[in-house]
Amino acid sequence: MGKPPNLYAFSDTDELAQALRAFVLDAQHIAFERHNIFRVGVSGGSLPKVLAKALLEKTNGEGKLDFKKWEVFFADERAVPLDHEDSNYRLVKEELLDKIPAELGAPTVYPIDVKYLDDIQEMADQYEQTLVKCFAARDSVRVPMFDLLLLGCGPDGHTCSLFPNSPLLRETEAWVLPISDSPKPPPKRITLSLPVASHGIKIGFVATGGGKKEIMKQIFDTEEGHSLPCGLINTFAQDRVSWFVDYPAVEGVSFPSRRGNL
């Protein structure tokens, strides 16, 4: 039996951001020791704003971020132009990438190829080829292993663009999957597959606010919650997963959380 995921709860987003920064710095350190590059997959939603607070605010602790050695990928993306309001690339760019001070360096960023907006299968295939080029030849690794995956949790338990009861959750071969009928708009997207999303060396979830407490109870305290996308990542990745939440998000959750520190 493996170890369960880590659930860290904080009184407010300032405290959460400090802990998230320490978590990212630790992942960066391990990655630099391993291969002198830091490969990070990020989601959209409310995550980029919290991430920017963690990484860019001067008050958030010691440790140096070396962004020029970062490679940033998208855990999921909407099939829209990169400047569209629904684009995760645009969100991450505006909240985080554009605000990185020059002296910290600029990461290498891998957005979708917008020439495939009308063919999401091809878009998914092309993004998978990007991962193949960056991580390893397709036949030498079963799935790419991100140094760090930073994910969100929807009120239905979805993460990336992997939704509850989706047949995509059963995919075992592909690294990147197309979606044409997302239950949440916009309908056309691509997403990392479950084997890739649960294979990171470190996986961090960020979930804040009282609106998350019911789904957090389900994910952590019920058998059914283990079959939700977030619950499946908890099950597969075990203690490689760390959740960063505020107190309102875990109100009533029985699963033990550590309060205020890593």
PyMOL commands that set and color helices and strands:
alter all, ss='L'
color gray80, all
select helices_A, chain A and resi 13-35+47-56+67-69+88-95+97-99+102-104+114-116+120-135+167-170+194-197+210-221+224-227+229-240+247-250
alter helices_A, ss='H'
color red, helices_A
select strands_A, chain A and resi 6-10+38-42+70-74+76-78+108-109+148-152+176-179+189-192+202-207+241-246+258-259
alter strands_A, ss='S'
color yellow, strands_A
deselect
rebuild
show_as cartoon
